[in-house]
């Protein structure tokens, strides 16, 4: 799966979770809404961590390339 597909999957997942939050708020089920908001934030955070890890790998690769030259 490429980066664009992963981002799209994450966005769709977050959108679905936010729909569940909306429904829980309409039903005044605040604990469920809060839990679902945390799920959405965790999904976004995971994507951010993956992106930062990819940046770190690229930096290491560039450093190794520079040292090998």
C-alpha distances in whole Angstrom, upper triangle without the diagonal:
4,7,8,6,7,10,11,10,12,15,15,16,18,20,21,22,24,26,26,28,30,31,32,34,36,37,38,36,35,34,31,31,31,28,26,26,25,22,21,22,20,17,17,19,16,14,17,17,13,14,18,16,14,18,20,18,18,22,23,21,24,27,26,26,29,31,31,32
4,6,5,6,9,10,11,12,14,16,17,18,20,21,23,24,26,27,29,30,32,33,35,36,38,39,37,36,35,32,31,31,29,27,26,26,23,21,22,20,17,17,18,16,13,15,16,12,12,16,15,12,15,18,16,16,20,21,19,21,24,24,24,27,29,29,30
4,5,5,6,9,10,10,12,14,15,16,18,20,21,22,24,26,27,28,30,31,33,35,36,37,35,34,33,31,29,29,27,25,24,23,21,19,19,18,15,14,15,13,10,12,13,10,9,13,13,10,13,16,15,15,18,20,19,20,23,24,24,26,29,29,30
4,5,5,6,9,10,11,12,14,15,16,18,20,21,23,24,25,27,29,30,31,33,35,36,34,33,33,30,28,28,27,24,23,23,21,18,19,19,15,14,16,15,11,13,16,13,12,15,16,14,16,19,18,18,21,23,22,23,26,27,27,29,32,32,33
4,5,5,6,8,10,10,12,14,15,16,18,20,21,23,24,26,27,29,30,32,33,34,33,32,31,28,27,27,26,23,22,23,20,18,19,18,14,14,17,15,12,15,16,14,13,17,17,16,18,21,20,20,23,25,24,26,29,29,29,32,34,34,35
4,5,5,6,9,10,10,12,14,15,16,18,20,21,22,24,26,27,28,30,32,32,31,30,29,26,25,25,23,20,20,20,17,15,16,15,11,11,13,11,8,11,13,10,11,14,15,13,16,18,18,19,22,23,23,24,27,28,28,31,33,33,34
4,5,5,6,9,10,10,12,14,15,16,18,20,21,22,24,25,27,28,30,31,29,28,28,25,23,23,22,19,18,18,16,13,14,14,10,9,12,11,8,10,13,11,10,14,15,14,16,19,19,19,22,24,24,25,28,29,29,31,33,34,35
4,5,5,6,8,10,10,12,14,15,16,19,20,21,23,24,25,27,29,30,29,28,28,25,23,23,22,19,18,19,17,14,15,16,12,11,15,14,11,14,16,14,14,18,19,17,19,22,22,23,25,27,27,28,31,32,32,34,37,37,38
4,5,5,6,9,10,11,12,14,15,17,18,20,21,23,24,26,27,28,27,26,26,23,21,22,20,17,17,17,14,12,14,14,10,11,14,12,10,14,16,14,15,18,19,18,20,23,23,23,26,28,28,29,32,33,33,36,38,38,39
4,5,5,6,8,10,10,12,14,15,16,18,20,21,22,24,26,26,25,24,23,20,19,19,17,14,14,14,11,9,11,10,7,7,10,9,8,11,13,12,13,16,17,17,19,21,22,23,25,27,27,29,31,32,33,35,37,37,39
4,5,5,6,9,10,10,12,14,15,16,18,20,21,22,24,25,24,23,23,20,18,19,18,14,14,15,12,9,11,12,9,8,12,12,10,12,15,15,15,18,19,19,21,23,24,25,27,29,29,31,33,34,35,37,39,40,41
4,5,5,6,9,10,11,13,14,15,17,18,20,21,23,24,23,23,23,19,18,19,18,14,14,16,13,10,13,14,11,11,15,14,13,16,18,17,18,21,22,22,24,26,27,27,30,32,32,33,36,37,37,40,42,42,44
4,5,5,6,9,10,11,12,14,16,17,18,20,21,22,21,20,20,17,15,16,15,11,12,13,10,8,11,11,8,10,13,12,12,15,17,16,17,20,21,22,24,26,26,27,30,31,32,34,36,37,38,40,42,42,44
4,5,5,6,9,10,10,12,14,15,16,18,20,20,19,18,18,15,13,14,13,9,9,10,8,5,8,9,7,8,11,12,11,14,16,16,17,20,21,22,23,26,27,28,30,31,32,34,36,37,38,40,42,43,44
4,5,5,6,9,10,10,13,14,15,17,19,20,19,18,19,16,14,15,15,11,11,13,11,8,11,13,11,11,15,16,15,17,20,20,20,23,24,25,26,29,30,30,32,34,35,36,39,40,41,42,45,45,47
4,5,5,7,9,10,11,13,14,16,17,18,17,17,17,14,13,15,14,10,11,13,11,9,13,14,12,13,16,17,16,19,21,21,22,25,26,26,28,31,31,32,35,36,37,38,41,42,43,45,47,47,49
4,5,5,6,9,10,11,12,14,15,16,15,14,14,11,9,11,10,6,7,10,7,6,10,11,10,12,14,15,15,18,20,20,22,24,25,26,28,30,31,32,34,36,37,38,40,41,42,44,46,47,49
4,5,5,6,9,10,10,12,14,15,14,13,14,11,9,11,11,7,7,10,9,7,10,13,12,12,15,17,17,19,21,22,23,25,27,27,29,31,32,33,35,37,38,39,41,43,44,45,47,48,50
4,5,5,6,9,10,11,12,14,13,14,15,12,10,13,13,9,10,13,12,11,14,16,15,16,19,20,20,22,24,25,26,28,30,30,32,34,35,36,38,40,41,42,44,46,47,48,50,51,53
4,5,5,6,9,10,11,12,11,11,12,9,7,10,10,7,9,12,11,10,14,15,15,16,19,20,20,23,25,25,26,29,30,31,33,35,36,37,39,41,42,43,45,46,47,49,51,52,54
4,5,5,6,9,10,10,9,9,10,7,5,8,8,6,7,10,10,10,12,14,15,16,18,19,20,22,24,25,26,28,30,31,32,34,36,37,39,40,42,43,45,46,47,49,51,52,54
4,5,5,6,9,10,10,10,12,10,7,11,12,10,10,14,14,13,15,18,17,18,21,22,23,24,27,28,28,30,32,33,35,37,38,39,41,43,44,45,47,49,50,51,53,54,56
4,5,5,6,9,9,10,12,10,8,12,13,11,12,15,15,15,18,20,19,21,23,24,25,27,29,30,31,33,35,36,37,39,40,42,43,45,46,48,49,51,52,54,56,57,58
4,5,5,6,5,7,8,6,5,9,10,9,11,14,14,14,17,18,19,20,22,24,25,27,28,30,31,33,34,36,37,39,40,42,43,45,46,48,49,51,52,54,55,57,58
4,5,5,6,6,9,8,6,9,12,11,11,14,15,15,17,19,20,21,23,25,26,27,29,31,32,33,35,37,38,39,41,42,44,46,47,48,50,52,53,54,56,58,59
4,5,8,9,12,11,10,13,15,14,14,18,18,18,20,23,23,24,26,28,29,30,32,34,34,36,38,39,41,42,44,45,47,49,50,51,53,55,56,57,59,60,62
4,5,8,11,10,10,13,14,14,15,18,19,19,21,23,24,25,27,29,30,32,33,35,36,38,39,41,42,44,45,47,48,50,51,53,54,56,57,59,60,62,63
4,6,9,9,9,11,13,14,14,17,18,19,21,23,24,25,27,28,30,31,33,34,36,37,39,40,42,43,45,46,48,49,51,52,54,55,57,58,60,61,63
4,6,6,6,9,10,11,13,15,16,17,19,20,22,23,25,26,28,29,30,32,34,35,36,38,40,41,43,44,46,47,49,50,52,53,55,56,58,59,61
4,5,5,6,8,10,10,12,14,15,16,18,20,21,22,24,26,27,28,30,32,33,34,36,37,39,40,42,43,45,47,48,49,51,53,54,55,57,59
4,5,5,6,9,10,11,12,14,15,17,19,20,21,23,25,26,27,29,30,31,33,35,36,37,39,41,42,43,45,47,48,49,51,52,54,55,57
4,5,5,6,9,10,11,12,14,15,17,19,20,21,23,24,25,27,29,30,31,33,35,36,37,39,41,42,44,45,47,48,50,51,53,54,56
4,5,5,6,9,10,11,12,14,15,17,18,20,22,23,24,26,27,29,30,32,33,35,36,38,39,41,42,44,45,47,48,50,51,53,55
4,5,5,6,9,10,11,12,14,16,16,18,20,21,22,24,26,27,28,30,32,33,35,36,37,39,41,42,43,45,47,48,49,51,53
4,5,5,6,9,10,11,13,15,15,16,19,20,21,23,25,26,27,29,30,31,33,35,36,37,39,41,42,43,45,47,48,49,51
4,5,5,6,9,10,11,13,14,15,17,19,20,21,23,25,26,27,29,30,32,34,35,36,38,40,41,42,44,46,47,48,50
4,5,5,6,9,10,11,12,14,16,17,18,20,21,23,24,26,27,29,30,32,33,35,36,38,39,41,42,44,45,47,49
4,5,5,6,9,10,10,12,14,15,16,18,20,21,22,24,25,26,28,30,31,33,34,36,37,39,40,42,43,45,47
4,5,5,6,9,10,10,13,14,15,17,19,20,21,23,25,26,27,29,30,32,33,35,36,38,39,41,42,44,46
4,5,5,6,9,10,11,13,14,16,17,19,20,22,23,25,26,28,29,31,32,34,35,37,38,40,41,43,44
4,5,5,6,9,10,10,12,14,15,16,18,20,21,22,24,26,27,29,30,32,33,35,36,38,39,41,42
4,5,5,6,9,10,10,12,14,15,16,18,20,21,22,24,26,27,28,30,31,33,35,36,37,39,41
4,5,5,6,9,10,11,13,14,15,17,19,20,21,23,25,26,27,29,31,32,33,35,37,38,40
4,5,5,6,9,10,11,12,14,15,17,19,20,21,23,25,26,27,29,31,32,33,35,36,38
4,5,5,6,9,10,10,12,14,15,16,18,20,21,23,24,26,27,29,30,32,33,35,37
4,5,5,6,9,10,10,12,14,15,17,19,20,21,23,25,26,27,29,30,32,33,35
4,5,5,6,9,10,11,12,14,15,17,19,20,21,23,25,26,27,29,31,32,33
4,5,5,6,9,10,11,12,14,15,17,19,20,21,23,25,26,27,29,31,32
4,5,5,6,9,10,10,12,14,15,17,18,20,21,23,24,26,27,29,31
4,5,5,6,9,10,11,12,14,15,17,19,20,21,23,25,26,27,29
4,5,5,6,9,10,11,13,15,15,17,19,20,21,23,25,26,27
4,5,5,6,9,10,11,13,14,15,17,19,20,21,23,25,26
4,5,5,6,9,10,11,12,14,15,17,18,20,21,23,25
4,5,5,6,9,10,11,12,14,15,17,18,20,21,23
4,5,5,6,9,10,11,12,14,15,17,19,20,21
4,5,5,6,9,10,11,12,14,15,17,18,20
4,5,5,6,9,10,11,12,14,15,17,19
4,5,5,6,9,10,10,12,14,15,17
4,5,5,6,9,10,11,12,14,16
4,5,5,6,9,10,11,12,14
4,5,5,6,9,10,11,13
4,5,5,6,9,10,11
4,5,5,6,9,10
4,5,5,6,9
4,5,5,6
4,6,5
4,5
4
